[in-house]
Amino acid sequence: MSDKQILENIKKLREITGVGFKDCKLAIDENNGDIDKSIEYLRKKGIAKASKKMGRVAADGLALVFEKDNEISTIEINSETDFVAKNKDFISFCKELSELNFQSKSNLDKLKLSKMKNQNTVDDNLITLISKIGEKITIRRSKYFDNNGLNFSYVHNSVENNIGKVVSIVQLNKNNNKNLKDLGTKLAMHIAAQAPIAIDEKDINKKVLDKELEIIKDELKNSGKKPEMIEKISKGKIKKFISDNTLLNQIWIMDTKKQVSQIIKEYSKDSEIKVLDFVRYKVGEGID
């Protein structure tokens, strides 16, 4: 790796973690320039704290929602800059793609082969758009929600109707409760703001929990804590991690004295309300 590349990686690591040059250089040297491993290294040393932003590099583009007859889909399409994200040709392409994504039920392989209004495939139109605009454009991810539940969406930082930078959708079970629209919309807003990674503890990927516990224990060890204290403290920290990152256990943004689960219970007067599924897309989040 060249000196120039090493300096670029150090700069990138500093921007992500907020850690000083010396520690970032040591982390980069110790991990052969690997940014993700360097972030983990700094966290284990107790130098960089856990953060949802750590390890994520912002990209640009748009997230869109398309809804019809209680079926709904969302898609994220990325560009390199916000300038392109505001381009009329790019927005027009994204709008048509959002509708086609709904029709293909978020099957990206099928979507890319679908024909657009000009009778060319999505893939062909994508190549043409990249050539015209001069920036890399990618169709990143999508999700479709069927009619088996009641679906509610929210778009934050909207550019136009159903187009923005943060999109969230939540699906609730069908029941006799008449207040679901109010709750569903508020839940979608909460998800957009608080970015849960799962509905409840049982829904969190075990690998995510194991990795977080490993980092917590290494950080405590490096801070000089005794083994018996490490076990005790790490249990509390992982419990808080679960609480902070699971929808039902998060603090409700509209009433900080209650958890989301308590709010749902309050709405469940006529019949039980359950969260079946949800998604949250923040443009560029998680892209290296």
C-alpha positions in Angstrom: 0.0 0.0 0.0 1.4 3.4 -1.0 2.0 6.2 1.5 -0.8 8.2 -0.3 -3.3 5.4 0.2 -2.3 5.0 3.9 -2.9 8.7 4.5 -6.2 8.5 2.7 -7.3 5.6 4.9 -6.1 7.4 8.1 -8.2 10.5 7.0 -11.2 8.3 6.3 -10.9 6.5 9.7 -10.6 9.9 11.5 -13.8 11.1 9.8 -15.7 8.0 10.8 -14.5 7.7 14.4 -13.4 11.1 15.4 -10.2 9.6 16.8 -6.8 11.4 16.6 -4.2 11.0 13.8 -1.7 9.0 15.9 -4.3 6.3 17.1 -5.8 6.1 13.6 -2.4 5.6 12.0 -1.6 2.8 14.6 -4.9 1.1 13.9 -4.4 1.3 10.1 -0.8 -0.1 10.4 -2.0 -2.9 12.7 -4.8 -4.0 10.3 -3.0 -3.6 7.0 -5.2 -0.7 5.9 -8.5 -2.4 6.5 -11.0 0.3 7.6 -13.6 -2.0 9.2 -11.0 -3.9 11.2 -9.3 -0.7 12.2 -12.7 0.6 13.6 -13.1 -2.6 15.6 -9.5 -2.3 16.8 -10.1 1.2 18.1 -13.4 0.2 19.8 -11.7 -2.7 21.5 -9.0 -0.4 22.8 -11.7 1.8 24.2 -10.6 4.7 22.0 -13.7 4.8 19.8 -17.2 4.3 21.2 -19.9 2.2 19.6 -21.9 4.2 17.1 -24.5 3.4 14.4 -22.4 5.7 12.2 -19.1 3.9 12.7 -18.0 1.8 9.7 -20.5 3.5 7.5 -19.6 5.8 4.6 -22.3 8.0 3.2 -23.3 7.7 -0.5 -26.1 9.7 -2.2 -29.2 9.0 -4.2 -32.9 8.5 -3.4 -35.2 6.1 -1.6 -38.8 5.7 -3.0 -42.1 4.2 -1.9 -44.8 2.9 -4.2 -48.2 1.8 -2.7 -51.4 0.4 -4.2 -54.3 -1.5 -2.6 -52.4 -1.9 0.7 -49.4 -3.5 -1.0 -46.3 -1.5 -0.8 -42.6 -1.5 -1.9 -39.5 0.5 -1.4 -36.3 0.9 -3.3 -33.0 2.7 -2.9 -31.1 3.9 -5.9 -27.7 5.4 -5.4 -25.7 8.1 -7.1 -22.3 9.6 -6.2 -23.5 13.1 -5.4 -26.5 15.0 -4.2 -26.2 17.1 -7.3 -27.2 14.0 -9.4 -29.8 13.0 -6.9 -31.6 16.3 -7.8 -31.1 15.8 -11.5 -34.5 15.6 -13.4 -33.4 12.7 -15.5 -32.3 10.7 -12.5 -35.5 11.5 -10.6 -37.6 10.5 -13.6 -35.7 7.2 -13.9 -36.1 6.5 -10.2 -39.9 7.1 -10.3 -40.4 4.7 -13.1 -38.1 2.2 -11.5 -40.1 2.5 -8.2 -43.3 1.5 -10.0 -41.6 -1.4 -11.8 -40.1 -2.5 -8.5 -43.6 -2.7 -7.1 -44.8 -4.8 -10.1 -41.8 -7.2 -9.7 -42.5 -7.4 -5.9 -38.9 -6.2 -5.3 -37.2 -9.0 -7.2 -34.2 -7.1 -8.3 -33.1 -9.7 -10.9 -36.6 -9.5 -12.5 -36.6 -5.7 -12.2 -33.3 -5.2 -14.1 -34.7 -7.2 -17.0 -38.1 -5.4 -17.0 -38.8 -3.1 -19.9 -39.3 0.6 -19.3 -41.6 3.0 -21.2 -39.0 3.4 -24.0 -39.1 -0.4 -24.4 -35.5 -0.8 -23.3 -34.7 -2.9 -20.2 -33.9 -1.3 -16.9 -30.3 -2.4 -17.2 -29.9 -0.8 -20.6 -31.5 2.4 -19.4 -29.2 2.4 -16.4 -26.1 2.2 -18.6 -27.5 5.0 -20.8 -28.2 7.2 -17.8 -24.7 6.6 -16.3 -23.2 7.6 -19.7 -25.3 10.7 -19.9 -24.8 11.9 -16.3 -21.2 10.8 -15.8 -21.6 9.3 -12.4 -21.9 5.7 -11.1 -25.5 4.9 -10.4 -26.6 1.6 -8.7 -29.8 -0.1 -7.8 -29.0 -1.1 -4.3 -31.8 -2.7 -2.4 -35.6 -3.1 -2.2 -38.3 -4.7 -0.2 -42.0 -5.6 -0.8 -44.8 -5.9 1.7 -47.8 -8.0 0.7 -51.5 -7.6 1.6 -51.3 -10.1 4.6 -51.0 -7.2 7.0 -51.7 -3.5 7.1 -48.8 -1.4 5.8 -47.8 2.1 6.7 -45.0 4.3 5.4 -43.1 7.4 6.2 -40.7 9.4 4.0 -38.2 11.8 5.7 -36.5 14.7 3.9 -38.9 14.3 1.0 -37.9 15.6 -2.4 -41.3 14.8 -3.8 -44.2 12.7 -2.7 -43.0 9.2 -1.8 -39.4 10.2 -2.6 -36.7 11.1 0.0 -33.5 10.3 1.9 -35.0 8.1 4.6 -37.9 5.7 4.1 -39.6 3.5 6.6 -42.4 0.9 6.3 -44.1 -1.0 9.1 -46.6 -3.9 8.7 -49.1 -4.6 11.4 -51.5 -7.6 11.7 -55.0 -7.1 10.5 -57.6 -6.9 13.3 -60.7 -5.0 14.4 -58.9 -2.0 15.8 -60.0 1.2 14.1 -57.0 3.3 15.3 -54.3 1.5 13.3 -53.7 4.3 10.8 -52.7 6.7 13.5 -50.5 4.1 15.2 -49.0 2.8 12.0 -48.0 6.2 10.8 -46.4 7.1 14.1 -44.6 3.8 14.2 -43.2 4.4 10.8 -42.0 7.8 11.9 -40.4 6.3 15.0 -38.6 3.7 12.9 -37.2 6.4 10.6 -35.9 8.4 13.6 -34.6 5.6 15.8 -33.3 3.0 13.3 -34.1 -0.3 15.1 -32.4 -3.4 13.7 -35.0 -5.9 14.8 -38.6 -6.1 16.2 -37.5 -7.8 19.5 -34.5 -9.6 21.0 -35.4 -12.9 19.5 -35.2 -11.3 16.0 -31.6 -10.0 16.3 -29.1 -12.0 14.4 -27.0 -14.0 16.9 -23.8 -13.0 15.0 -24.6 -9.3 15.6 -25.0 -9.9 19.4 -21.9 -12.1 19.6 -19.8 -9.5 17.8 -21.1 -6.7 20.0 -20.4 -8.8 23.2 -16.9 -9.5 22.0 -16.2 -5.8 21.5 -17.7 -4.9 24.8 -15.6 -7.5 26.7 -12.3 -6.5 24.9 -12.9 -2.9 25.6 -13.5 -3.6 29.3 -10.4 -5.9 29.4 -8.2 -3.2 27.8 -9.5 -0.7 30.4 -8.1 -2.9 33.2 -11.3 -4.4 34.6 -11.1 -7.7 36.5 -12.6 -10.8 34.9 -15.5 -11.0 37.3 -16.3 -7.3 36.7 -16.1 -7.8 32.9 -18.8 -10.5 33.0 -21.1 -8.4 35.2 -20.6 -5.1 33.3 -20.8 -6.8 29.8 -24.2 -8.3 30.7 -25.6 -4.8 31.5 -24.1 -3.3 28.3 -25.5 -6.0 26.0 -28.9 -5.7 27.6 -28.8 -1.9 26.9 -27.6 -2.6 23.3 -30.7 -4.9 22.8 -33.0 -2.3 24.3 -31.6 0.5 22.2 -31.8 -1.5 18.9 -35.1 -3.4 19.1 -38.3 -1.7 18.1 -40.5 -3.0 20.9 -38.0 -2.1 23.6 -37.0 1.3 22.4 -38.1 4.5 24.1 -41.1 6.0 22.2 -40.0 9.2 20.5 -43.4 10.9 21.2 -43.4 10.0 24.9 -40.0 9.3 26.5 -41.5 7.8 29.6 -42.8 4.8 27.7 -41.5 2.0 25.5 -42.9 1.2 22.1 -44.4 -2.0 23.4 -46.4 0.0 25.9 -47.7 2.3 23.3 -48.8 -0.6 21.1 -50.6 -2.2 24.1 -52.5 1.0 24.8 -53.8 0.9 21.2 -54.7 -2.8 21.6 -58.1 -2.2 23.3 -60.3 -4.0 20.8 -57.8 -6.7 19.7 -54.1 -7.4 20.0 -51.8 -5.4 17.7 -48.6 -7.0 16.5 -45.7 -5.7 14.4 -45.2 -8.3 11.7 -42.3 -6.7 9.8 -40.6 -3.4 9.1 -37.9 -1.8 7.0 -35.9 1.4 7.1 -33.7 2.7 4.3 -31.4 5.6 4.8 -29.7 6.6 1.6 -26.1 5.5 1.5 -26.1 3.9 5.0 -23.7 1.0 5.2 -22.0 1.6 1.8 -18.2 1.4 1.7 
